Amino acid sequence: KMVTFSLITLINGCASNNVAPVLLSNPNVKTVVGAQGYPVLDVIRFERHKPSTLEQASQCIKASVDGLEAAPILIAQNVQASGTSSFEPPPPSIGKPFRFTLTASTGTSTVFTFERIRYTNAGPIGAIEGIGAENAYEVMRDIADRIERCLPLAST
């Protein structure tokens, strides 16, 4: 019985270090192994087929992103800003504030890249199923959607 219990514990322990399936199957999500040995969110990317200019992206980031830490800046032909938000992990946990760096690449389409994704008062966000990384992803997708809605329609 003890050997069976140990094997089940070992298998469950290994399974708990797997990337959440919804994130693993998403080509826009990149995870890495964190310092503690479990997968964490690294980069999340959203491409929108709506053209934009640097000025438009900057204005829409200012207007659409709650929790900006400073005004967006231009870096290497991109607009970059740092901000904070929060997501609701599965119960019984309470809201988890996190910070990110958002880069908007402009042109014939607009690409939003979230990097440096970390809990506000702790380390990186684990990408393990059941701790809320999927909810953090949804919050970042909502931020990208709000910015996209702010961008003007393309001229014909």
N, C-alpha and C positions, 0 to 999 in steps of 0.2 A: 504494500500500500504506500509506503514511504517513497519508493522509487517512482511509482505512478504519479504521486502528488508532485514530486520534484520535476518530473518530465512535463507535466501540465503547467507548472509554474514557469519552467524554462521556456516552453513554447509560447505561453501567453506573454511573457516578458519580451520575447523576440518580436512577437506580433505587434506589441504596443509601440515598437520603434519603427513601424512601417509608415510611409507617407500615406495620408488619407487618400483613398481611391479617387475621390472627386478631384483632388489636386494633382495626383499622379497622372491621371488621364488628360489633364488640361495642358496643352502645349504652350500656353502663355504663362505658366507658373514654373519657376526654377527654384529647386530646393538644394540645400547643401547640408552636410553633416556638421552640426554645431559642436562647440567645445565640450559639451556634456555627452556627445556620442549619439544624439538623436537628430533626425532631420528638422531643419528650420526653414522658414520662408526666406528666400534670398532676393529674387526679382519677380515682379508680376508686371506683365505688359498687356496693354489693350490697344489695338489698332482700330481707328475709326476712319472710314473712307469719306471723311469730310475734310476738304482742304482748309488750311489756316495759314496765317502769317505769324511771325514772332510777336508782333504787337497784339493781334487778336488773342493768341494763346495766353499772353501775359495778362491781358485785361480779364479774360474769362477765368483764369486761375484765381485772380484776386476776387472776382465777383462770386465764384462758385465753391471755393474751398474754405470751409469753416476751419478755424484752428491754424491758420498760416502763422508761422513764426516770424516771418519778415516778407517784404515785397519780393515777388519773383525777380530773378536776375537772368541775364543772358550769359550762357556758357557754351562756347564752341557751336554757335548757330542753333542753340536750343534754349528753351526757357526752363529754368529750374527753380523750385521752391521747396521748402521744408514745412511740414505741418504735422498736426496731431488730429487724431480722431479716436473713436472707441468702437468696440464690437461687443456683442452679447455672446459669451460662450454658453455651452449647454448648462442648464440648471444643475446644481444649486449655485453655481458661480455667479458673480455680479459682473457688471460691465468692465471691460479691460481697455484702458487707454493705451494707445500706441502712437508712435511717431514714424514718419517716413520722409524720404526725399523723392519728390516727383519731378521727372524731366519730361517735357513735351517737345517732341520733334515735329516740326511743321513742314508743310509742302502740299503735295497733291492729296495726301492723307495725313492724319494727325496720329501720332503714336504717343501714348502715355506710359511711362515706365516708372514703377515704384521700386525703390531700392532702400537700403538701410532701414528695413522694416523691423522695429524693435518695440517691446513694451516700453512705456514712458519711464517707468522706474525700475526696469530690469533688463534682461537680455533679449535675445531674439525670440520670435514667436515660433513655437514648435509647430511642425506641419503634420503632426500625428492626429489621426482621426479621433474626434470626440472632445478635443480641447478648445475648439473654436477657430482654428485657422481658416476653415471654410467660411466662417462668418466674417473674419477680417478681409478675406478675398472679396466677399460681396460688398463690404463697405468701400473698398478701393474701386470696385467696378462702378458703384454708385457715384463716387467722386468723378471718375472719368466720364460717366454718362452726363452728369450735371455740366461739366466743362463743355462737352460736345454740344449739348443743347444751347449753351450760351453763344457758341461760335455762329457767325452769320452764315446764311445760306450762300452757296457759291453763285457768282454772277454768271448769267448765260449770255 
